[in-house]
Amino acid sequence: MFILLLQTIWLFISELAGKDLDASVIFKFLIYATPRLMPMVLPLTILLTSIMTFGNFAENYEFAAMKSSGISLQRAMKYLSGVIVLLAIFAFLFSNTVIPASERRFVNLRKNLVKVKPAMVITPNQFNDLGDINIKVADKHGDNDQFLTDVIIHQKAVLPGNSKVIKADDGELIGNKDSDLITLVLNDGNYYEEVQQNTLKKREKVPFVKTYFKKYVLNIDLSELSNVDVDQQQYSKGYNMLNVVGLQSEIDTISNFVNNEVEYLIDDIDRRNGIINLNRNMKIDSVEKSVSDTVHNIFNDFSHQEKIQVYTQAGTMVESIIRKLQNTENTVSRRKRALNKYEMSLHDKFVLGVSCILLFFVGAPLGAIIRKGGMGLPIVIGVLLFLSFHFIGIFAKNGAEEGGIPPFLGSWLSTFIIFPLSIFLTYRATTDQGMFSLDYLIRPIINLIKKETGKEKK
């Protein structure tokens, strides 16, 4: 846990450093980040400790003493197996209650920390919210990154859309620690604003104001951002922020949306191409079957100009339908990707407990077979086994997220692979066999050689 927590701090160091945060805020950050590491820490811990403990028993001939007293390996593992089952149940309850709550607080804390020092929020080559503006810069430089290059600003307005746009070649941020205002000085740029009109006739003319400036001073009020509540909870619908009941509800909602979107697309295309109204007032059985193709005869009744209009209208309709198909495909694809994440998150809550049980039945027999305890070889073998288990799970989830494999298989694939290994190792350990026995391959060859040698001697 300590090693993975250090990795978490390293990943999010940019969000913590240089913001003059209290020790209590950093402590909350670490506390909220700890439960999200449990799905990786707990199975690895069970695997390593089982290998080390049973390897130590075998190395010190404890199992030999048990067997001489009539205690089999199954009996030695019986009560510990019950403890592991209880631990697996606890892992499920933990992943269903504590992890979603901590993840929700962790995400909201990160979002709120971003607002503590908004001057540091400006990331090059992407739009950033800063007070009542949305700003994008190509580069930052200077001692405090106060000089900006290629500035684009969208000022927020009551009406939706970018009605006010400012573009400048460069700028400078000037602020004071004791003031709630930050001054943005822009040089060599243009100002564009759409003029809102009350009547439809005036709006059709699309009036606007455009001007060029050598220097433009923009004061940004940060008083609202100065009093940031780091404990404010705004985000609660992420796939890793819900329990089993919430995930099932969200999965049903997304599934219904995808199905309704596809049905609406079919109805909309039928309405656009006129299939719905094609046979409204006509009985199909009453129409005589035509022997020859009459399409060309029908078009011969139109003039050249009318044919152009028909083809133009048909081409416009096809382009409109293609755009509709593409937009719906993108929307449905995003929703399906989100649906896959929610389904995998639902299965992951059950996978955690099952993987703890299986990894115990991998580690305990493996320790008894290799007969090495302590911090040496067992650690190496355990880490290699867990990394294989973990990376198979990652690759499977990536494939399931893109729709390559079902979400159920993406969550359970690594567990399905480790299941036969646990049965194999447990069987080998309880029957006092080594890791691999090649006698069934070598013994027939040896017997054949002895037989042939005996014939030659005779």
GUZALUM-319884 format. One record per residue (C-alpha): residue number from 1; y, x, z; residue in one letter. Coordinates in steps of 0.02 Angstrom, whole numbers, padded with zeros to 5 digits. Example, Ala and Ser with C-alpha at 12.3 -4.5 7.8 and 13.67 -1.06 7.14 Angstrom:
REM residues 2
(1, (-00225, 00615, 00390), "A")
(2, (-00053, 00684, 00357), "S")
END
This chain:
REM residues 458
(1, (00000, 00000, 00000), "M")
(2, (00119, 00141, 00042), "F")
(3, (00091, 00227, -00125), "I")
(4, (00116, 00068, -00226), "L")
(5, (00269, 00022, -00123), "L")
(6, (00346, 00190, -00167), "L")
(7, (00312, 00151, -00350), "Q")
(8, (00401, -00017, -00329), "T")
(9, (00553, 00069, -00255), "I")
(10, (00554, 00190, -00401), "W")
(11, (00545, 00047, -00528), "L")
(12, (00692, -00048, -00450), "F")
(13, (00796, 00099, -00389), "I")
(14, (00934, 00058, -00513), "S")
(15, (00958, -00112, -00430), "E")
(16, (00973, -00036, -00256), "L")
(17, (01064, 00129, -00277), "A")
(18, (01253, 00139, -00270), "G")
(19, (01285, -00038, -00208), "K")
(20, (01321, -00001, -00024), "D")
(21, (01185, -00119, 00035), "L")
(22, (01145, -00149, 00217), "D")
(23, (00983, -00084, 00289), "A")
(24, (00931, -00264, 00322), "S")
(25, (00946, -00307, 00136), "V")
(26, (00840, -00157, 00085), "I")
(27, (00713, -00203, 00218), "F")
(28, (00704, -00381, 00148), "K")
(29, (00681, -00309, -00026), "F")
(30, (00531, -00207, 00032), "L")
(31, (00457, -00350, 00135), "I")
(32, (00468, -00470, -00013), "Y")
(33, (00393, -00340, -00131), "A")
(34, (00243, -00304, -00020), "T")
(35, (00137, -00463, -00045), "P")
(36, (00148, -00451, -00235), "R")
(37, (00051, -00286, -00222), "L")
(38, (-00094, -00366, -00128), "M")
(39, (-00197, -00414, -00284), "P")
(40, (-00208, -00229, -00325), "M")
(41, (-00216, -00156, -00149), "V")
(42, (-00349, -00268, -00070), "L")
(43, (-00490, -00246, -00200), "P")
(44, (-00457, -00058, -00210), "L")
(45, (-00461, -00044, -00020), "T")
(46, (-00626, -00138, -00007), "I")
(47, (-00704, -00030, -00143), "L")
(48, (-00649, 00136, -00067), "L")
(49, (-00690, 00094, 00113), "T")
(50, (-00862, 00025, 00069), "S")
(51, (-00905, 00182, -00031), "I")
(52, (-00839, 00297, 00106), "M")
(53, (-00923, 00205, 00250), "T")
(54, (-01095, 00179, 00173), "F")
(55, (-01089, 00352, 00096), "G")
(56, (-01056, 00424, 00268), "N")
(57, (-01203, 00325, 00340), "F")
(58, (-01319, 00390, 00205), "A")
(59, (-01255, 00569, 00220), "E")
(60, (-01288, 00572, 00407), "N")
(61, (-01461, 00491, 00386), "Y")
(62, (-01406, 00334, 00478), "E")
(63, (-01496, 00224, 00351), "F")
(64, (-01653, 00328, 00373), "A")
(65, (-01646, 00295, 00560), "A")
(66, (-01618, 00110, 00529), "M")
(67, (-01765, 00098, 00410), "K")
(68, (-01878, 00191, 00532), "S")
(69, (-01830, 00059, 00662), "S")
(70, (-01872, -00081, 00541), "G")
(71, (-01692, -00124, 00489), "I")
(72, (-01675, -00141, 00301), "S")
(73, (-01517, -00112, 00202), "L")
(74, (-01501, -00300, 00170), "Q")
(75, (-01502, -00333, 00356), "R")
(76, (-01375, -00194, 00385), "A")
(77, (-01260, -00272, 00255), "M")
(78, (-01286, -00453, 00307), "K")
(79, (-01150, -00476, 00437), "Y")
(80, (-01029, -00363, 00345), "L")
(81, (-01057, -00468, 00190), "S")
(82, (-01008, -00621, 00291), "G")
(83, (-00848, -00533, 00344), "V")
(84, (-00810, -00493, 00161), "I")
(85, (-00835, -00677, 00114), "V")
(86, (-00712, -00729, 00249), "L")
(87, (-00593, -00595, 00186), "L")
(88, (-00610, -00666, 00009), "A")
(89, (-00565, -00840, 00073), "I")
(90, (-00415, -00765, 00162), "F")
(91, (-00365, -00676, 00000), "A")
(92, (-00366, -00842, -00094), "F")
(93, (-00260, -00926, 00040), "L")
(94, (-00143, -00778, 00042), "F")
(95, (-00122, -00780, -00147), "S")
(96, (-00094, -00968, -00145), "N")
(97, (00038, -00972, -00008), "T")
(98, (00115, -00805, 00041), "V")
(99, (00123, -00722, -00130), "I")
(100, (00214, -00867, -00219), "P")
(101, (00339, -00883, -00076), "A")
(102, (00374, -00696, -00069), "S")
(103, (00385, -00684, -00259), "E")
(104, (00512, -00824, -00261), "R")
(105, (00618, -00737, -00130), "R")
(106, (00595, -00568, -00216), "F")
(107, (00658, -00633, -00385), "V")
(108, (00805, -00725, -00309), "N")
(109, (00853, -00573, -00205), "L")
(110, (00855, -00465, -00362), "R")
(111, (00962, -00592, -00454), "K")
(112, (01085, -00600, -00310), "N")
(113, (01094, -00411, -00290), "L")
(114, (01152, -00398, -00470), "V")
(115, (01311, -00491, -00422), "K")
(116, (01357, -00378, -00277), "V")
(117, (01444, -00247, -00388), "K")
(118, (01474, -00328, -00558), "P")
(119, (01557, -00173, -00630), "A")
(120, (01386, -00090, -00627), "M")
(121, (01305, -00239, -00714), "V")
(122, (01377, -00196, -00885), "I")
(123, (01228, -00130, -00980), "T")
(124, (01264, -00060, -01153), "P")
(125, (01207, -00155, -01309), "N")
(126, (01179, -00321, -01221), "Q")
(127, (01287, -00464, -01159), "F")
(128, (01326, -00463, -00972), "N")
(129, (01404, -00598, -00863), "D")
(130, (01560, -00533, -00775), "L")
(131, (01662, -00666, -00688), "G")
(132, (01722, -00794, -00816), "D")
(133, (01680, -00686, -00969), "I")
(134, (01526, -00627, -01060), "N")
(135, (01548, -00446, -01114), "I")
(136, (01451, -00327, -01226), "K")
(137, (01490, -00142, -01250), "V")
(138, (01412, -00010, -01360), "A")
(139, (01432, 00132, -01235), "D")
(140, (01504, 00180, -01065), "K")
(141, (01572, 00349, -01014), "H")
(142, (01686, 00430, -00888), "G")
(143, (01663, 00483, -00708), "D")
(144, (01632, 00304, -00651), "N")
(145, (01583, 00232, -00821), "D")
(146, (01753, 00150, -00829), "Q")
(147, (01784, 00185, -01014), "F")
(148, (01704, 00063, -01135), "L")
(149, (01674, 00077, -01322), "T")
(150, (01662, -00063, -01452), "D")
(151, (01696, -00209, -01335), "V")
(152, (01653, -00390, -01378), "I")
(153, (01704, -00528, -01255), "I")
(154, (01663, -00713, -01254), "H")
(155, (01772, -00808, -01132), "Q")
(156, (01687, -00953, -01046), "K")
(157, (01761, -01125, -01076), "A")
(158, (01729, -01304, -01021), "V")
(159, (01656, -01351, -01190), "L")
(160, (01497, -01266, -01252), "P")
(161, (01509, -01131, -01384), "G")
(162, (01609, -00971, -01407), "N")
(163, (01782, -01042, -01433), "S")
(164, (01870, -00882, -01374), "K")
(165, (01815, -00714, -01440), "V")
(166, (01898, -00544, -01412), "I")
(167, (01844, -00385, -01500), "K")
(168, (01919, -00213, -01466), "A")
(169, (01881, -00034, -01515), "D")
(170, (01885, 00029, -01336), "D")
(171, (01937, -00020, -01160), "G")
(172, (01951, 00034, -00981), "E")
(173, (01900, -00048, -00817), "L")
(174, (02029, -00027, -00678), "I")
(175, (01986, -00095, -00506), "G")
(176, (02028, -00079, -00323), "N")
(177, (01902, -00088, -00181), "K")
(178, (02022, -00193, -00077), "D")
(179, (02058, -00319, -00215), "S")
(180, (01959, -00463, -00288), "D")
(181, (02033, -00431, -00460), "L")
(182, (01973, -00308, -00589), "I")
(183, (02083, -00264, -00738), "T")
(184, (02011, -00237, -00910), "L")
(185, (02130, -00149, -01030), "V")
(186, (02081, -00167, -01213), "L")
(187, (02151, -00065, -01358), "N")
(188, (02160, -00100, -01545), "D")
(189, (02073, -00266, -01563), "G")
(190, (02077, -00446, -01622), "N")
(191, (02088, -00611, -01530), "Y")
(192, (02012, -00771, -01600), "Y")
(193, (02018, -00945, -01524), "E")
(194, (01968, -01114, -01591), "E")
(195, (02099, -01248, -01557), "V")
(196, (02021, -01405, -01485), "Q")
(197, (02087, -01569, -01560), "Q")
(198, (02077, -01746, -01492), "N")
(199, (02047, -01839, -01655), "T")
(200, (01905, -01822, -01779), "L")
(201, (02022, -01805, -01927), "K")
(202, (02109, -01654, -01849), "K")
(203, (01945, -01576, -01797), "R")
(204, (01883, -01581, -01977), "E")
(205, (02020, -01457, -02022), "K")
(206, (01947, -01332, -01897), "V")
(207, (02111, -01258, -01834), "P")
(208, (02106, -01088, -01750), "F")
(209, (02219, -00949, -01685), "V")
(210, (02194, -00768, -01734), "K")
(211, (02298, -00617, -01688), "T")
(212, (02290, -00428, -01684), "Y")
(213, (02341, -00326, -01532), "F")
(214, (02369, -00144, -01492), "K")
(215, (02345, -00172, -01305), "K")
(216, (02276, -00322, -01213), "Y")
(217, (02264, -00338, -01023), "V")
(218, (02134, -00456, -00952), "L")
(219, (02123, -00490, -00764), "N")
(220, (01952, -00547, -00702), "I")
(221, (01937, -00639, -00536), "D")
(222, (01786, -00579, -00437), "L")
(223, (01822, -00676, -00277), "S")
(224, (01670, -00788, -00303), "E")
(225, (01558, -00639, -00332), "L")
(226, (01620, -00545, -00180), "S")
(227, (01540, -00669, -00060), "N")
(228, (01363, -00664, -00128), "V")
(229, (01226, -00742, -00022), "D")
(230, (01076, -00630, -00051), "V")
(231, (00962, -00763, 00025), "D")
(232, (01014, -00898, -00098), "Q")
(233, (00862, -00975, -00186), "Q")
(234, (00897, -01031, -00365), "Q")
(235, (00737, -00988, -00460), "Y")
(236, (00575, -01073, -00412), "S")
(237, (00481, -01116, -00572), "K")
(238, (00407, -00949, -00624), "G")
(239, (00221, -00939, -00656), "Y")
(240, (00202, -00818, -00510), "N")
(241, (00307, -00925, -00391), "M")
(242, (00193, -01078, -00383), "L")
(243, (00034, -01121, -00289), "N")
(244, (-00118, -01204, -00365), "V")
(245, (-00045, -01380, -00358), "V")
(246, (00120, -01325, -00434), "G")
(247, (00033, -01226, -00571), "L")
(248, (-00077, -01373, -00619), "Q")
(249, (00076, -01487, -00629), "S")
(250, (00172, -01361, -00734), "E")
(251, (00021, -01335, -00849), "I")
(252, (00011, -01523, -00879), "D")
(253, (00198, -01531, -00915), "T")
(254, (00194, -01388, -01042), "I")
(255, (00035, -01456, -01124), "S")
(256, (00114, -01627, -01146), "N")
(257, (00270, -01548, -01218), "F")
(258, (00169, -01448, -01346), "V")
(259, (00067, -01601, -01397), "N")
(260, (00221, -01711, -01411), "N")
(261, (00313, -01578, -01511), "E")
(262, (00170, -01569, -01638), "V")
(263, (00157, -01759, -01651), "E")
(264, (00345, -01773, -01673), "Y")
(265, (00339, -01640, -01809), "L")
(266, (00205, -01737, -01905), "I")
(267, (00303, -01900, -01892), "D")
(268, (00465, -01815, -01941), "D")
(269, (00389, -01735, -02097), "I")
(270, (00310, -01901, -02148), "D")
(271, (00479, -01985, -02127), "R")
(272, (00570, -01851, -02227), "R")
(273, (00452, -01854, -02377), "N")
(274, (00438, -02044, -02376), "G")
(275, (00250, -02058, -02351), "I")
(276, (00273, -02190, -02215), "I")
(277, (00371, -02307, -02330), "N")
(278, (00273, -02267, -02488), "L")
(279, (00147, -02410, -02478), "N")
(280, (00240, -02526, -02359), "R")
(281, (00253, -02673, -02482), "N")
(282, (00102, -02632, -02591), "M")
(283, (-00081, -02671, -02574), "K")
(284, (-00183, -02522, -02630), "I")
(285, (-00328, -02630, -02693), "D")
(286, (-00212, -02728, -02808), "S")
(287, (-00154, -02576, -02905), "V")
(288, (-00249, -02541, -03064), "E")
(289, (-00324, -02369, -03076), "K")
(290, (-00239, -02263, -03209), "S")
(291, (-00347, -02167, -03329), "V")
(292, (-00218, -02042, -03386), "S")
(293, (-00091, -01939, -03289), "D")
(294, (00074, -02034, -03289), "T")
(295, (00182, -01906, -03199), "V")
(296, (00254, -01833, -03360), "H")
(297, (00284, -02007, -03432), "N")
(298, (00382, -02056, -03279), "I")
(299, (00493, -01903, -03290), "F")
(300, (00523, -01935, -03474), "N")
(301, (00614, -02094, -03424), "D")
(302, (00747, -01991, -03335), "F")
(303, (00892, -01905, -03418), "S")
(304, (00915, -01717, -03408), "H")
(305, (01048, -01734, -03274), "Q")
(306, (00940, -01852, -03172), "E")
(307, (00793, -01731, -03182), "K")
(308, (00905, -01593, -03112), "I")
(309, (00956, -01706, -02969), "Q")
(310, (00774, -01751, -02932), "V")
(311, (00720, -01569, -02930), "Y")
(312, (00870, -01517, -02826), "T")
(313, (00838, -01653, -02698), "Q")
(314, (00652, -01608, -02691), "A")
(315, (00693, -01423, -02667), "G")
(316, (00817, -01464, -02529), "T")
(317, (00688, -01574, -02443), "M")
(318, (00555, -01438, -02453), "V")
(319, (00674, -01307, -02382), "E")
(320, (00721, -01425, -02240), "S")
(321, (00538, -01457, -02200), "I")
(322, (00499, -01270, -02204), "I")
(323, (00642, -01235, -02082), "R")
(324, (00581, -01375, -01971), "K")
(325, (00404, -01303, -01974), "L")
(326, (00467, -01128, -01933), "Q")
(327, (00576, -01188, -01788), "N")
(328, (00435, -01293, -01717), "T")
(329, (00313, -01149, -01738), "E")
(330, (00428, -01033, -01639), "N")
(331, (00454, -01163, -01503), "T")
(332, (00270, -01204, -01488), "V")
(333, (00224, -01019, -01491), "S")
(334, (00341, -00983, -01345), "R")
(335, (00275, -01133, -01249), "R")
(336, (00095, -01083, -01280), "K")
(337, (00130, -00907, -01220), "R")
(338, (00208, -00979, -01062), "A")
(339, (00060, -01098, -01045), "L")
(340, (-00061, -00951, -01055), "N")
(341, (00034, -00862, -00916), "K")
(342, (00027, -01014, -00804), "Y")
(343, (-00159, -01038, -00835), "E")
(344, (-00197, -00855, -00800), "M")
(345, (-00093, -00861, -00641), "S")
(346, (-00197, -01011, -00586), "L")
(347, (-00361, -00920, -00617), "H")
(348, (-00297, -00758, -00537), "D")
(349, (-00288, -00843, -00368), "K")
(350, (-00477, -00871, -00373), "F")
(351, (-00514, -00704, -00458), "V")
(352, (-00440, -00606, -00312), "L")
(353, (-00567, -00672, -00186), "G")
(354, (-00717, -00657, -00303), "V")
(355, (-00669, -00479, -00353), "S")
(356, (-00662, -00428, -00170), "C")
(357, (-00841, -00486, -00146), "I")
(358, (-00906, -00404, -00305), "L")
(359, (-00819, -00239, -00274), "L")
(360, (-00896, -00233, -00100), "F")
(361, (-01069, -00254, -00177), "F")
(362, (-01024, -00113, -00297), "V")
(363, (-00953, 00005, -00168), "G")
(364, (-01078, -00016, -00026), "A")
(365, (-01236, 00016, -00129), "P")
(366, (-01149, 00154, -00225), "L")
(367, (-01107, 00243, -00062), "G")
(368, (-01287, 00227, -00005), "A")
(369, (-01349, 00298, -00170), "I")
(370, (-01232, 00448, -00189), "I")
(371, (-01248, 00489, -00002), "R")
(372, (-01074, 00563, 00010), "K")
(373, (-00942, 00501, 00131), "G")
(374, (-00766, 00550, 00180), "G")
(375, (-00617, 00580, 00068), "M")
(376, (-00697, 00683, -00071), "G")
(377, (-00816, 00619, -00204), "L")
(378, (-00810, 00436, -00147), "P")
(379, (-00622, 00430, -00177), "I")
(380, (-00643, 00499, -00353), "V")
(381, (-00784, 00379, -00399), "I")
(382, (-00695, 00230, -00320), "G")
(383, (-00531, 00263, -00408), "V")
(384, (-00618, 00285, -00577), "L")
(385, (-00714, 00122, -00553), "L")
(386, (-00559, 00027, -00500), "F")
(387, (-00453, 00096, -00642), "L")
(388, (-00585, 00040, -00766), "S")
(389, (-00590, -00131, -00683), "F")
(390, (-00400, -00142, -00679), "H")
(391, (-00367, -00086, -00858), "F")
(392, (-00498, -00205, -00928), "I")
(393, (-00405, -00344, -00838), "G")
(394, (-00238, -00287, -00908), "I")
(395, (-00300, -00279, -01088), "F")
(396, (-00386, -00448, -01070), "A")
(397, (-00228, -00529, -01001), "K")
(398, (-00120, -00456, -01140), "N")
(399, (-00240, -00527, -01268), "G")
(400, (-00245, -00696, -01181), "A")
(401, (-00055, -00703, -01170), "E")
(402, (-00042, -00685, -01359), "E")
(403, (-00179, -00814, -01386), "G")
(404, (-00313, -00691, -01443), "G")
(405, (-00436, -00748, -01311), "I")
(406, (-00437, -00900, -01193), "P")
(407, (-00333, -00880, -01033), "P")
(408, (-00489, -00914, -00929), "F")
(409, (-00576, -00764, -01007), "L")
(410, (-00420, -00657, -00991), "G")
(411, (-00421, -00679, -00802), "S")
(412, (-00609, -00670, -00774), "W")
(413, (-00665, -00539, -00901), "L")
(414, (-00656, -00389, -00785), "S")
(415, (-00747, -00489, -00650), "T")
(416, (-00883, -00541, -00773), "F")
(417, (-00908, -00358, -00820), "I")
(418, (-00917, -00297, -00639), "I")
(419, (-01040, -00436, -00589), "F")
(420, (-01198, -00362, -00671), "P")
(421, (-01149, -00189, -00607), "L")
(422, (-01145, -00256, -00428), "S")
(423, (-01318, -00334, -00450), "I")
(424, (-01388, -00175, -00526), "F")
(425, (-01321, -00059, -00390), "L")
(426, (-01371, -00175, -00249), "T")
(427, (-01549, -00185, -00319), "Y")
(428, (-01561, 00004, -00339), "R")
(429, (-01498, 00035, -00162), "A")
(430, (-01608, -00094, -00076), "T")
(431, (-01764, -00030, -00167), "T")
(432, (-01728, 00152, -00120), "D")
(433, (-01701, 00207, -00299), "Q")
(434, (-01570, 00326, -00366), "G")
(435, (-01425, 00287, -00479), "M")
(436, (-01528, 00303, -00637), "F")
(437, (-01714, 00331, -00651), "S")
(438, (-01783, 00401, -00813), "L")
(439, (-01964, 00398, -00757), "D")
(440, (-02005, 00248, -00864), "Y")
(441, (-01951, 00351, -01015), "L")
(442, (-02015, 00522, -00964), "I")
(443, (-02181, 00471, -00884), "R")
(444, (-02263, 00408, -01046), "P")
(445, (-02214, 00569, -01134), "I")
(446, (-02286, 00676, -00993), "I")
(447, (-02447, 00575, -00992), "N")
(448, (-02462, 00593, -01181), "L")
(449, (-02438, 00783, -01170), "I")
(450, (-02568, 00797, -01032), "K")
(451, (-02690, 00693, -01132), "K")
(452, (-02668, 00798, -01289), "E")
(453, (-02681, 00960, -01187), "T")
(454, (-02842, 00900, -01107), "G")
(455, (-02917, 00862, -01278), "K")
(456, (-02874, 01038, -01339), "E")
(457, (-02958, 01117, -01187), "K")
(458, (-03115, 01014, -01216), "K")
END
